[in-house]
């Protein structure tokens, strides 16, 4: 009987982990990712207009720059002026395109450093690492999404094709 209760507890813990990862970590990762694009766009002279989390019509806004949309919060988009695009600075544009993945890598490194120096261990850490890794890998696959927007990998490939 004790073994059955342990298995039920394990399944319940796993279910909670996936729910937290899907509804908290994933939107947080998208925000971090889009902030990376925005940071590099600003560094290289671009003007950030909006960071969107999700697709579809707006649901609500946070501050001046962040908009949460109604549908599919697992994607995001940076809207900025296209001055960088017009000037065709391949290196600068590459940093903007890779900025999201770089910031996601920084978030993973930050959690690892925190874990090392605080001896922190929590069952949700693995879910954060996993969902962040999936976001980074999927962003680098060069595809055009059904929304018509390009992935970071496709954007990067297009930068270097010009």
C-alpha positions as CSV (number, residue, x, y, z in Angstrom):
1,X,0.0,0.0,0.0
2,X,2.9,2.4,0.8
3,X,4.4,1.8,-2.6
4,X,1.1,2.7,-4.3
5,X,0.9,6.0,-2.3
6,X,4.5,6.8,-3.3
7,X,3.6,6.3,-7.0
8,X,0.5,8.4,-6.7
9,X,2.6,11.1,-5.0
10,X,5.2,10.9,-7.8
11,X,2.6,11.2,-10.5
12,X,1.0,14.2,-8.7
13,X,4.4,15.9,-8.4
14,X,5.1,15.3,-12.1
15,X,1.7,16.7,-13.0
16,X,2.3,19.8,-10.9
17,X,5.7,20.2,-12.4
18,X,4.3,20.2,-16.0
19,X,1.5,22.6,-15.1
20,X,3.9,25.0,-13.5
21,X,6.3,24.7,-16.4
22,X,3.6,25.2,-19.0
23,X,1.7,28.1,-17.4
24,X,4.5,29.9,-15.5
25,X,8.0,28.9,-16.8
26,X,7.1,28.9,-20.5
27,X,5.6,32.5,-20.6
28,X,8.5,33.6,-18.3
29,X,11.0,32.0,-20.8
30,X,9.3,33.7,-23.7
31,X,9.5,37.1,-21.9
32,X,13.2,36.5,-21.1
33,X,13.8,35.4,-24.8
34,X,12.1,38.5,-26.2
35,X,13.9,40.7,-23.7
36,X,17.1,39.4,-25.2
37,X,16.1,40.4,-28.7
38,X,15.0,43.8,-27.3
39,X,18.2,44.4,-25.4
40,X,20.4,43.8,-28.5
41,X,18.1,45.8,-30.7
42,X,18.4,48.7,-28.3
43,X,22.2,48.3,-27.9
44,X,22.6,48.6,-31.7
45,X,20.3,51.7,-32.1
46,X,16.9,50.1,-32.7
47,X,13.8,51.4,-31.0
48,X,11.7,48.8,-29.2
49,X,8.0,49.3,-29.8
50,X,6.5,46.2,-28.2
51,X,7.3,42.8,-26.8
52,X,4.4,40.4,-27.4
53,X,3.9,37.1,-25.6
54,X,1.5,34.9,-27.5
55,X,-0.3,35.5,-30.8
56,X,-3.7,36.7,-31.7
57,X,-5.5,39.7,-30.3
58,X,-4.2,41.5,-27.2
59,X,-5.4,40.2,-23.8
60,X,-3.7,42.8,-21.6
61,X,-0.5,44.9,-21.4
62,X,2.1,45.2,-18.7
63,X,3.7,48.6,-18.6
64,X,4.5,50.4,-21.9
65,X,6.2,47.6,-23.8
66,X,4.8,44.2,-22.9
67,X,1.6,42.9,-24.5
68,X,0.1,39.5,-23.6
69,X,-2.0,38.1,-26.4
70,X,-5.0,35.7,-26.2
71,X,-3.7,32.7,-28.0
72,X,-0.7,30.4,-27.7
73,X,1.5,32.1,-25.1
74,X,4.4,29.7,-26.0
75,X,5.5,32.0,-28.7
76,X,6.5,35.7,-28.7
77,X,7.6,38.5,-30.9
78,X,9.7,41.7,-30.7
79,X,8.3,44.6,-32.6
80,X,11.0,47.3,-33.3
81,X,11.8,49.9,-35.9
82,X,13.5,48.4,-38.9
83,X,16.4,50.9,-39.0
84,X,18.8,48.0,-38.3
85,X,17.3,45.9,-41.1
86,X,17.6,48.7,-43.6
87,X,21.2,49.3,-42.8
88,X,21.9,45.6,-43.2
89,X,24.5,45.3,-40.5
90,X,24.8,41.5,-40.5
91,X,26.8,41.1,-37.3
92,X,24.4,43.5,-35.4
93,X,21.3,41.8,-36.8
94,X,22.8,38.4,-35.9
95,X,23.1,39.5,-32.3
96,X,19.5,40.7,-32.3
97,X,18.4,37.4,-33.9
98,X,20.4,35.4,-31.3
99,X,19.6,37.7,-28.4
100,X,16.7,35.6,-27.2
101,X,18.6,32.4,-27.1
102,X,21.6,34.1,-25.4
103,X,19.3,35.5,-22.6
104,X,17.7,32.1,-22.2
105,X,21.3,30.7,-21.8
106,X,22.0,33.4,-19.2
107,X,18.8,32.4,-17.2
108,X,20.0,28.8,-17.1
109,X,23.5,29.9,-16.1
110,X,22.0,32.1,-13.4
111,X,19.9,29.2,-12.0
112,X,23.0,26.9,-12.0
113,X,25.1,29.5,-10.2
114,X,22.3,30.0,-7.7
115,X,22.0,26.3,-7.1
116,X,25.7,25.9,-6.6
117,X,26.2,28.7,-4.2
118,X,23.0,28.2,-2.1
119,X,22.9,24.4,-2.2
120,X,19.3,24.9,-3.6
121,X,17.5,21.8,-4.9
122,X,13.9,21.8,-6.0
123,X,12.0,19.4,-8.1
124,X,10.9,22.2,-10.4
125,X,14.4,23.1,-11.5
126,X,14.5,20.3,-14.0
127,X,11.3,21.5,-15.6
128,X,12.7,25.0,-15.9
129,X,15.9,23.6,-17.6
130,X,13.9,21.4,-19.9
131,X,11.3,24.0,-21.0
132,X,14.1,26.6,-21.5
133,X,16.2,24.1,-23.6
134,X,13.2,23.2,-25.8
135,X,12.4,26.9,-26.4
136,X,16.1,27.6,-27.4
137,X,16.3,24.6,-29.7
138,X,13.0,25.3,-31.4
139,X,13.8,28.9,-31.9
140,X,17.0,28.0,-33.7
141,X,15.3,25.6,-36.2
142,X,15.0,27.6,-39.4
143,X,11.2,27.5,-40.2
144,X,8.4,29.9,-41.0
145,X,5.5,29.4,-38.5
146,X,1.9,29.1,-39.5
147,X,1.5,32.7,-38.3
148,X,3.7,33.8,-41.2
149,X,6.6,34.8,-38.9
150,X,10.1,33.3,-39.1
151,X,11.9,31.6,-36.3
152,X,15.1,33.1,-35.0
153,X,17.1,30.4,-37.0
154,X,15.3,31.4,-40.2
155,X,15.8,35.0,-39.5
156,X,19.5,34.4,-38.9
157,X,19.8,32.3,-42.1
158,X,18.1,35.1,-44.1
159,X,20.4,37.7,-42.7
160,X,23.5,35.8,-44.0
161,X,21.9,35.0,-47.4
162,X,21.6,38.6,-48.3
